[in-house]
């Protein structure tokens, strides 16, 4: 989970360095997207684990 969020934030940060804007939107959107992706990943892992235990 931390790796997904870290990579997303890093990508957003680098995009903001290359394409500067007033509110660092690339970092904001990349971080938010990576948090959503990591939550979906965790939920899918929990569901898969619970199915294996039955």
PDB file of N, CA, C, O and CB in Angstrom:
ATOM      1  N   UNK A   1       0.830  -1.184   0.000  1.00  0.00           N
ATOM      2  CA  UNK A   1       0.000   0.000   0.000  1.00  0.00           C
ATOM      3  C   UNK A   1       0.876   1.249   0.000  1.00  0.00           C
ATOM      4  O   UNK A   1       0.640   2.185  -0.764  1.00  0.00           O
ATOM      5  CB  UNK A   1      -0.945  -0.003   1.208  1.00  0.00           C
ATOM      6  N   UNK A   2       1.894   1.254   0.870  1.00  0.00           N
ATOM      7  CA  UNK A   2       2.757   2.427   0.931  1.00  0.00           C
ATOM      8  C   UNK A   2       3.561   2.598  -0.358  1.00  0.00           C
ATOM      9  O   UNK A   2       3.848   3.722  -0.770  1.00  0.00           O
ATOM     10  CB  UNK A   2       3.700   2.324   2.126  1.00  0.00           C
ATOM     11  N   UNK A   3       3.916   1.501  -0.981  1.00  0.00           N
ATOM     12  CA  UNK A   3       4.680   1.582  -2.228  1.00  0.00           C
ATOM     13  C   UNK A   3       3.835   2.195  -3.341  1.00  0.00           C
ATOM     14  O   UNK A   3       4.327   3.017  -4.114  1.00  0.00           O
ATOM     15  CB  UNK A   3       5.180   0.187  -2.647  1.00  0.00           C
ATOM     16  N   UNK A   4       2.581   1.802  -3.424  1.00  0.00           N
ATOM     17  CA  UNK A   4       1.692   2.338  -4.459  1.00  0.00           C
ATOM     18  C   UNK A   4       1.516   3.842  -4.272  1.00  0.00           C
ATOM     19  O   UNK A   4       1.604   4.608  -5.231  1.00  0.00           O
ATOM     20  CB  UNK A   4       0.317   1.626  -4.426  1.00  0.00           C
ATOM     21  N   UNK A   5       1.269   4.255  -3.044  1.00  0.00           N
ATOM     22  CA  UNK A   5       1.075   5.682  -2.764  1.00  0.00           C
ATOM     23  C   UNK A   5       2.371   6.449  -2.987  1.00  0.00           C
ATOM     24  O   UNK A   5       2.352   7.560  -3.518  1.00  0.00           O
ATOM     25  CB  UNK A   5       0.576   5.892  -1.320  1.00  0.00           C
ATOM     26  N   UNK A   6       3.490   5.866  -2.587  1.00  0.00           N
ATOM     27  CA  UNK A   6       4.781   6.520  -2.781  1.00  0.00           C
ATOM     28  C   UNK A   6       5.122   6.722  -4.248  1.00  0.00           C
ATOM     29  O   UNK A   6       5.601   7.786  -4.642  1.00  0.00           O
ATOM     30  CB  UNK A   6       5.866   5.719  -2.119  1.00  0.00           C
ATOM     31  N   UNK A   7       4.876   5.702  -5.048  1.00  0.00           N
ATOM     32  CA  UNK A   7       5.154   5.810  -6.490  1.00  0.00           C
ATOM     33  C   UNK A   7       4.237   6.844  -7.134  1.00  0.00           C
ATOM     34  O   UNK A   7       4.683   7.646  -7.955  1.00  0.00           O
ATOM     35  CB  UNK A   7       4.979   4.436  -7.186  1.00  0.00           C
ATOM     36  N   UNK A   8       2.958   6.829  -6.765  1.00  0.00           N
ATOM     37  CA  UNK A   8       2.022   7.809  -7.322  1.00  0.00           C
ATOM     38  C   UNK A   8       2.396   9.231  -6.964  1.00  0.00           C
ATOM     39  O   UNK A   8       2.323  10.130  -7.803  1.00  0.00           O
ATOM     40  CB  UNK A   8       0.623   7.522  -6.843  1.00  0.00           C
ATOM     41  N   UNK A   9       2.796   9.436  -5.719  1.00  0.00           N
ATOM     42  CA  UNK A   9       3.207  10.770  -5.286  1.00  0.00           C
ATOM     43  C   UNK A   9       4.482  11.210  -5.994  1.00  0.00           C
ATOM     44  O   UNK A   9       4.611  12.367  -6.393  1.00  0.00           O
ATOM     45  CB  UNK A   9       3.413  10.799  -3.770  1.00  0.00           C
ATOM     46  N   UNK A  10       5.412  10.292  -6.147  1.00  0.00           N
ATOM     47  CA  UNK A  10       6.665  10.617  -6.831  1.00  0.00           C
ATOM     48  C   UNK A  10       6.409  11.014  -8.286  1.00  0.00           C
ATOM     49  O   UNK A  10       6.982  11.983  -8.783  1.00  0.00           O
ATOM     50  CB  UNK A  10       7.632   9.423  -6.771  1.00  0.00           C
ATOM     51  N   UNK A  11       5.552  10.263  -8.956  1.00  0.00           N
ATOM     52  CA  UNK A  11       5.220  10.589 -10.349  1.00  0.00           C
ATOM     53  C   UNK A  11       4.576  11.971 -10.444  1.00  0.00           C
ATOM     54  O   UNK A  11       4.928  12.769 -11.312  1.00  0.00           O
ATOM     55  CB  UNK A  11       4.276   9.523 -10.945  1.00  0.00           C
ATOM     56  N   UNK A  12       3.628  12.248  -9.545  1.00  0.00           N
ATOM     57  CA  UNK A  12       2.986  13.559  -9.539  1.00  0.00           C
ATOM     58  C   UNK A  12       3.969  14.679  -9.263  1.00  0.00           C
ATOM     59  O   UNK A  12       3.901  15.740  -9.883  1.00  0.00           O
ATOM     60  CB  UNK A  12       1.882  13.591  -8.515  1.00  0.00           C
ATOM     61  N   UNK A  13       4.887  14.445  -8.331  1.00  0.00           N
ATOM     62  CA  UNK A  13       5.904  15.446  -8.000  1.00  0.00           C
ATOM     63  C   UNK A  13       6.802  15.738  -9.201  1.00  0.00           C
ATOM     64  O   UNK A  13       7.097  16.895  -9.502  1.00  0.00           O
ATOM     65  CB  UNK A  13       6.754  14.971  -6.812  1.00  0.00           C
ATOM     66  N   UNK A  14       7.232  14.674  -9.882  1.00  0.00           N
ATOM     67  CA  UNK A  14       8.094  14.873 -11.054  1.00  0.00           C
ATOM     68  C   UNK A  14       7.345  15.595 -12.182  1.00  0.00           C
ATOM     69  O   UNK A  14       7.925  16.427 -12.879  1.00  0.00           O
ATOM     70  CB  UNK A  14       8.626  13.518 -11.559  1.00  0.00           C
ATOM     71  N   UNK A  15       6.057  15.274 -12.358  1.00  0.00           N
ATOM     72  CA  UNK A  15       5.280  15.975 -13.373  1.00  0.00           C
ATOM     73  C   UNK A  15       5.143  17.454 -13.030  1.00  0.00           C
ATOM     74  O   UNK A  15       5.206  18.304 -13.918  1.00  0.00           O
ATOM     75  CB  UNK A  15       3.897  15.336 -13.521  1.00  0.00           C
ATOM     76  N   UNK A  16       4.956  17.769 -11.750  1.00  0.00           N
ATOM     77  CA  UNK A  16       4.880  19.167 -11.349  1.00  0.00           C
ATOM     78  C   UNK A  16       6.208  19.892 -11.531  1.00  0.00           C
ATOM     79  O   UNK A  16       6.227  21.091 -11.811  1.00  0.00           O
ATOM     80  CB  UNK A  16       4.436  19.267  -9.910  1.00  0.00           C
ATOM     81  N   UNK A  17       7.315  19.177 -11.375  1.00  0.00           N
ATOM     82  CA  UNK A  17       8.618  19.792 -11.644  1.00  0.00           C
ATOM     83  C   UNK A  17       8.766  20.136 -13.112  1.00  0.00           C
ATOM     84  O   UNK A  17       9.272  21.207 -13.450  1.00  0.00           O
ATOM     85  CB  UNK A  17       9.751  18.864 -11.211  1.00  0.00           C
ATOM     86  N   UNK A  18       8.327  19.236 -13.997  1.00  0.00           N
ATOM     87  CA  UNK A  18       8.491  19.445 -15.436  1.00  0.00           C
ATOM     88  C   UNK A  18       7.442  20.383 -16.012  1.00  0.00           C
ATOM     89  O   UNK A  18       7.726  21.124 -16.953  1.00  0.00           O
ATOM     90  CB  UNK A  18       8.435  18.122 -16.158  1.00  0.00           C
ATOM     91  N   UNK A  19       6.233  20.360 -15.460  1.00  0.00           N
ATOM     92  CA  UNK A  19       5.132  21.199 -15.945  1.00  0.00           C
ATOM     93  C   UNK A  19       4.551  21.976 -14.768  1.00  0.00           C
ATOM     94  O   UNK A  19       3.492  21.620 -14.251  1.00  0.00           O
ATOM     95  CB  UNK A  19       4.025  20.335 -16.642  1.00  0.00           C
ATOM     96  N   UNK A  20       5.243  23.039 -14.340  1.00  0.00           N
ATOM     97  CA  UNK A  20       4.803  23.744 -13.136  1.00  0.00           C
ATOM     98  C   UNK A  20       3.425  24.388 -13.312  1.00  0.00           C
ATOM     99  O   UNK A  20       3.070  24.856 -14.393  1.00  0.00           O
ATOM    100  CB  UNK A  20       5.821  24.809 -12.759  1.00  0.00           C
ATOM    101  N   UNK A  21       2.666  24.396 -12.223  1.00  0.00           N
ATOM    102  CA  UNK A  21       1.387  25.078 -12.186  1.00  0.00           C
ATOM    103  C   UNK A  21       1.201  25.669 -10.795  1.00  0.00           C
ATOM    104  O   UNK A  21       2.014  25.434  -9.900  1.00  0.00           O
ATOM    105  CB  UNK A  21       0.222  24.112 -12.549  1.00  0.00           C
ATOM    106  N   UNK A  22       0.145  26.425 -10.618  1.00  0.00           N
ATOM    107  CA  UNK A  22      -0.028  27.208  -9.396  1.00  0.00           C
ATOM    108  C   UNK A  22      -0.304  26.341  -8.168  1.00  0.00           C
ATOM    109  O   UNK A  22       0.177  26.657  -7.080  1.00  0.00           O
ATOM    110  CB  UNK A  22      -1.154  28.194  -9.578  1.00  0.00           C
ATOM    111  N   UNK A  23      -1.055  25.274  -8.314  1.00  0.00           N
ATOM    112  CA  UNK A  23      -1.517  24.508  -7.162  1.00  0.00           C
ATOM    113  C   UNK A  23      -0.967  23.089  -7.080  1.00  0.00           C
ATOM    114  O   UNK A  23      -1.507  22.278  -6.328  1.00  0.00           O
ATOM    115  CB  UNK A  23      -2.993  24.448  -7.181  1.00  0.00           C
ATOM    116  N   UNK A  24       0.077  22.760  -7.817  1.00  0.00           N
ATOM    117  CA  UNK A  24       0.653  21.403  -7.811  1.00  0.00           C
ATOM    118  C   UNK A  24      -0.413  20.343  -8.069  1.00  0.00           C
ATOM    119  O   UNK A  24      -0.535  19.379  -7.314  1.00  0.00           O
ATOM    120  CB  UNK A  24       1.348  21.122  -6.468  1.00  0.00           C
ATOM    121  N   UNK A  25      -1.165  20.523  -9.116  1.00  0.00           N
ATOM    122  CA  UNK A  25      -2.291  19.643  -9.412  1.00  0.00           C
ATOM    123  C   UNK A  25      -1.878  18.226  -9.765  1.00  0.00           C
ATOM    124  O   UNK A  25      -2.584  17.274  -9.431  1.00  0.00           O
ATOM    125  CB  UNK A  25      -3.089  20.212 -10.530  1.00  0.00           C
ATOM    126  N   UNK A  26      -0.747  18.074 -10.434  1.00  0.00           N
ATOM    127  CA  UNK A  26      -0.307  16.725 -10.794  1.00  0.00           C
ATOM    128  C   UNK A  26      -0.028  15.893  -9.538  1.00  0.00           C
ATOM    129  O   UNK A  26      -0.403  14.723  -9.465  1.00  0.00           O
ATOM    130  CB  UNK A  26       0.954  16.789 -11.682  1.00  0.00           C
ATOM    131  N   UNK A  27       0.625  16.500  -8.563  1.00  0.00           N
ATOM    132  CA  UNK A  27       0.889  15.787  -7.310  1.00  0.00           C
ATOM    133  C   UNK A  27      -0.410  15.451  -6.606  1.00  0.00           C
ATOM    134  O   UNK A  27      -0.574  14.342  -6.098  1.00  0.00           O
ATOM    135  CB  UNK A  27       1.790  16.620  -6.388  1.00  0.00           C
ATOM    136  N   UNK A  28      -1.322  16.383  -6.571  1.00  0.00           N
ATOM    137  CA  UNK A  28      -2.607  16.171  -5.910  1.00  0.00           C
ATOM    138  C   UNK A  28      -3.381  15.023  -6.549  1.00  0.00           C
ATOM    139  O   UNK A  28      -3.822  14.108  -5.853  1.00  0.00           O
ATOM    140  CB  UNK A  28      -3.441  17.448  -5.955  1.00  0.00           C
ATOM    141  N   UNK A  29      -3.545  15.066  -7.859  1.00  0.00           N
ATOM    142  CA  UNK A  29      -4.316  14.040  -8.549  1.00  0.00           C
ATOM    143  C   UNK A  29      -3.609  12.678  -8.539  1.00  0.00           C
ATOM    144  O   UNK A  29      -4.261  11.645  -8.389  1.00  0.00           O
ATOM    145  CB  UNK A  29      -4.583  14.473  -9.980  1.00  0.00           C
ATOM    146  N   UNK A  30      -2.294  12.672  -8.697  1.00  0.00           N
ATOM    147  CA  UNK A  30      -1.561  11.406  -8.686  1.00  0.00           C
ATOM    148  C   UNK A  30      -1.614  10.758  -7.301  1.00  0.00           C
ATOM    149  O   UNK A  30      -1.765   9.542  -7.188  1.00  0.00           O
ATOM    150  CB  UNK A  30      -0.098  11.629  -9.114  1.00  0.00           C
ATOM    151  N   UNK A  31      -1.490  11.565  -6.257  1.00  0.00           N
ATOM    152  CA  UNK A  31      -1.571  11.028  -4.907  1.00  0.00           C
ATOM    153  C   UNK A  31      -2.965  10.502  -4.614  1.00  0.00           C
ATOM    154  O   UNK A  31      -3.110   9.407  -4.070  1.00  0.00           O
ATOM    155  CB  UNK A  31      -1.185  12.091  -3.887  1.00  0.00           C
ATOM    156  N   UNK A  32      -3.986  11.260  -4.964  1.00  0.00           N
ATOM    157  CA  UNK A  32      -5.361  10.826  -4.737  1.00  0.00           C
ATOM    158  C   UNK A  32      -5.662   9.547  -5.517  1.00  0.00           C
ATOM    159  O   UNK A  32      -6.289   8.628  -4.990  1.00  0.00           O
ATOM    160  CB  UNK A  32      -6.347  11.935  -5.135  1.00  0.00           C
ATOM    161  N   UNK A  33      -5.223   9.490  -6.755  1.00  0.00           N
ATOM    162  CA  UNK A  33      -5.441   8.294  -7.570  1.00  0.00           C
ATOM    163  C   UNK A  33      -4.724   7.084  -6.987  1.00  0.00           C
ATOM    164  O   UNK A  33      -5.279   5.986  -6.961  1.00  0.00           O
ATOM    165  CB  UNK A  33      -4.971   8.535  -9.003  1.00  0.00           C
ATOM    166  N   UNK A  34      -3.505   7.275  -6.523  1.00  0.00           N
ATOM    167  CA  UNK A  34      -2.768   6.151  -5.962  1.00  0.00           C
ATOM    168  C   UNK A  34      -3.371   5.676  -4.643  1.00  0.00           C
ATOM    169  O   UNK A  34      -3.315   4.483  -4.343  1.00  0.00           O
ATOM    170  CB  UNK A  34      -1.313   6.534  -5.756  1.00  0.00           C
ATOM    171  N   UNK A  35      -3.944   6.572  -3.853  1.00  0.00           N
ATOM    172  CA  UNK A  35      -4.624   6.165  -2.626  1.00  0.00           C
ATOM    173  C   UNK A  35      -5.856   5.326  -2.961  1.00  0.00           C
ATOM    174  O   UNK A  35      -6.103   4.301  -2.325  1.00  0.00           O
ATOM    175  CB  UNK A  35      -5.025   7.400  -1.788  1.00  0.00           C
ATOM    176  N   UNK A  36      -6.623   5.757  -3.954  1.00  0.00           N
ATOM    177  CA  UNK A  36      -7.806   4.998  -4.375  1.00  0.00           C
ATOM    178  C   UNK A  36      -7.402   3.627  -4.910  1.00  0.00           C
ATOM    179  O   UNK A  36      -8.036   2.622  -4.586  1.00  0.00           O
ATOM    180  CB  UNK A  36      -8.598   5.775  -5.449  1.00  0.00           C
ATOM    181  N   UNK A  37      -6.361   3.582  -5.722  1.00  0.00           N
ATOM    182  CA  UNK A  37      -5.885   2.312  -6.265  1.00  0.00           C
ATOM    183  C   UNK A  37      -5.415   1.390  -5.148  1.00  0.00           C
ATOM    184  O   UNK A  37      -5.695   0.192  -5.182  1.00  0.00           O
ATOM    185  CB  UNK A  37      -4.750   2.547  -7.270  1.00  0.00           C
ATOM    186  N   UNK A  38      -4.711   1.924  -4.164  1.00  0.00           N
ATOM    187  CA  UNK A  38      -4.234   1.074  -3.069  1.00  0.00           C
ATOM    188  C   UNK A  38      -5.387   0.565  -2.209  1.00  0.00           C
ATOM    189  O   UNK A  38      -5.330  -0.568  -1.731  1.00  0.00           O
ATOM    190  CB  UNK A  38      -3.239   1.840  -2.199  1.00  0.00           C
ATOM    191  N   UNK A  39      -6.422   1.359  -1.999  1.00  0.00           N
ATOM    192  CA  UNK A  39      -7.595   0.896  -1.246  1.00  0.00           C
ATOM    193  C   UNK A  39      -8.294  -0.232  -2.001  1.00  0.00           C
ATOM    194  O   UNK A  39      -8.682  -1.234  -1.400  1.00  0.00           O
ATOM    195  CB  UNK A  39      -8.582   2.066  -0.991  1.00  0.00           C
ATOM    196  N   UNK A  40      -8.455  -0.076  -3.307  1.00  0.00           N
ATOM    197  CA  UNK A  40      -9.060  -1.135  -4.120  1.00  0.00           C
ATOM    198  C   UNK A  40      -8.217  -2.401  -4.055  1.00  0.00           C
ATOM    199  O   UNK A  40      -8.760  -3.501  -3.944  1.00  0.00           O
ATOM    200  CB  UNK A  40      -9.220  -0.676  -5.584  1.00  0.00           C
ATOM    201  N   UNK A  41      -6.904  -2.259  -4.122  1.00  0.00           N
ATOM    202  CA  UNK A  41      -6.004  -3.407  -4.042  1.00  0.00           C
ATOM    203  C   UNK A  41      -6.156  -4.136  -2.708  1.00  0.00           C
ATOM    204  O   UNK A  41      -6.231  -5.364  -2.682  1.00  0.00           O
ATOM    205  CB  UNK A  41      -4.553  -2.958  -4.233  1.00  0.00           C
ATOM    206  N   UNK A  42      -6.201  -3.400  -1.616  1.00  0.00           N
ATOM    207  CA  UNK A  42      -6.336  -4.005  -0.291  1.00  0.00           C
ATOM    208  C   UNK A  42      -7.676  -4.716  -0.150  1.00  0.00           C
ATOM    209  O   UNK A  42      -7.735  -5.821   0.388  1.00  0.00           O
ATOM    210  CB  UNK A  42      -6.187  -2.940   0.800  1.00  0.00           C
ATOM    211  N   UNK A  43      -8.743  -4.099  -0.624  1.00  0.00           N
ATOM    212  CA  UNK A  43     -10.067  -4.720  -0.547  1.00  0.00           C
ATOM    213  C   UNK A  43     -10.101  -6.024  -1.338  1.00  0.00           C
ATOM    214  O   UNK A  43     -10.652  -7.019  -0.868  1.00  0.00           O
ATOM    215  CB  UNK A  43     -11.145  -3.756  -1.069  1.00  0.00           C
ATOM    216  N   UNK A  44      -9.521  -6.027  -2.527  1.00  0.00           N
ATOM    217  CA  UNK A  44      -9.486  -7.248  -3.332  1.00  0.00           C
ATOM    218  C   UNK A  44      -8.676  -8.344  -2.650  1.00  0.00           C
ATOM    219  O   UNK A  44      -9.054  -9.514  -2.700  1.00  0.00           O
ATOM    220  CB  UNK A  44      -8.906  -6.956  -4.712  1.00  0.00           C
ATOM    221  N   UNK A  45      -7.558  -7.975  -2.010  1.00  0.00           N
ATOM    222  CA  UNK A  45      -6.746  -8.965  -1.290  1.00  0.00           C
ATOM    223  C   UNK A  45      -7.513  -9.548  -0.110  1.00  0.00           C
ATOM    224  O   UNK A  45      -7.425 -10.747   0.154  1.00  0.00           O
ATOM    225  CB  UNK A  45      -5.433  -8.332  -0.801  1.00  0.00           C
ATOM    226  N   UNK A  46      -8.257  -8.720   0.595  1.00  0.00           N
ATOM    227  CA  UNK A  46      -9.040  -9.200   1.736  1.00  0.00           C
ATOM    228  C   UNK A  46     -10.124 -10.159   1.265  1.00  0.00           C
ATOM    229  O   UNK A  46     -10.340 -11.200   1.885  1.00  0.00           O
ATOM    230  CB  UNK A  46      -9.667  -8.019   2.505  1.00  0.00           C
ATOM    231  N   UNK A  47     -10.801  -9.827   0.189  1.00  0.00           N
ATOM    232  CA  UNK A  47     -11.846 -10.699  -0.348  1.00  0.00           C
ATOM    233  C   UNK A  47     -11.254 -12.020  -0.817  1.00  0.00           C
ATOM    234  O   UNK A  47     -11.824 -13.078  -0.553  1.00  0.00           O
ATOM    235  CB  UNK A  47     -12.584 -10.009  -1.506  1.00  0.00           C
ATOM    236  N   UNK A  48     -10.119 -11.975  -1.507  1.00  0.00           N
ATOM    237  CA  UNK A  48      -9.483 -13.201  -1.987  1.00  0.00           C
ATOM    238  C   UNK A  48      -9.032 -14.074  -0.816  1.00  0.00           C
ATOM    239  O   UNK A  48      -9.165 -15.297  -0.872  1.00  0.00           O
ATOM    240  CB  UNK A  48      -8.285 -12.864  -2.892  1.00  0.00           C
ATOM    241  N   UNK A  49      -8.515 -13.477   0.214  1.00  0.00           N
ATOM    242  CA  UNK A  49      -8.059 -14.221   1.383  1.00  0.00           C
ATOM    243  C   UNK A  49      -9.238 -14.865   2.106  1.00  0.00           C
ATOM    244  O   UNK A  49      -9.150 -16.009   2.552  1.00  0.00           O
ATOM    245  CB  UNK A  49      -7.288 -13.300   2.339  1.00  0.00           C
ATOM    246  N   UNK A  50     -10.328 -14.137   2.219  1.00  0.00           N
ATOM    247  CA  UNK A  50     -11.492 -14.698   2.916  1.00  0.00           C
ATOM    248  C   UNK A  50     -12.120 -15.843   2.127  1.00  0.00           C
ATOM    249  O   UNK A  50     -12.666 -16.769   2.727  1.00  0.00           O
ATOM    250  CB  UNK A  50     -12.537 -13.608   3.167  1.00  0.00           C
ATOM    251  N   UNK A  51     -12.056 -15.803   0.807  1.00  0.00           N
ATOM    252  CA  UNK A  51     -12.572 -16.898  -0.006  1.00  0.00           C
ATOM    253  C   UNK A  51     -11.698 -18.138   0.106  1.00  0.00           C
ATOM    254  O   UNK A  51     -12.212 -19.256   0.079  1.00  0.00           O
ATOM    255  CB  UNK A  51     -12.678 -16.470  -1.459  1.00  0.00           C
ATOM    256  N   UNK A  52     -10.380 -17.960   0.231  1.00  0.00           N
ATOM    257  CA  UNK A  52      -9.469 -19.086   0.356  1.00  0.00           C
ATOM    258  C   UNK A  52      -9.639 -19.813   1.688  1.00  0.00           C
ATOM    259  O   UNK A  52      -9.431 -21.025   1.756  1.00  0.00           O
ATOM    260  CB  UNK A  52      -8.038 -18.612   0.205  1.00  0.00           C
ATOM    261  N   UNK A  53     -10.007 -19.109   2.727  1.00  0.00           N
ATOM    262  CA  UNK A  53     -10.139 -19.706   4.050  1.00  0.00           C
ATOM    263  C   UNK A  53     -11.390 -20.557   4.188  1.00  0.00           C
ATOM    264  O   UNK A  53     -11.445 -21.403   5.080  1.00  0.00           O
ATOM    265  CB  UNK A  53     -10.146 -18.632   5.097  1.00  0.00           C
ATOM    266  N   UNK A  54     -12.371 -20.373   3.367  1.00  0.00           N
ATOM    267  CA  UNK A  54     -13.634 -21.110   3.487  1.00  0.00           C
ATOM    268  C   UNK A  54     -13.546 -22.503   2.964  1.00  0.00           C
ATOM    269  O   UNK A  54     -14.532 -23.239   2.999  1.00  0.00           O
ATOM    270  CB  UNK A  54     -14.722 -20.396   2.774  1.00  0.00           C
TER     271      UNK A  54
END
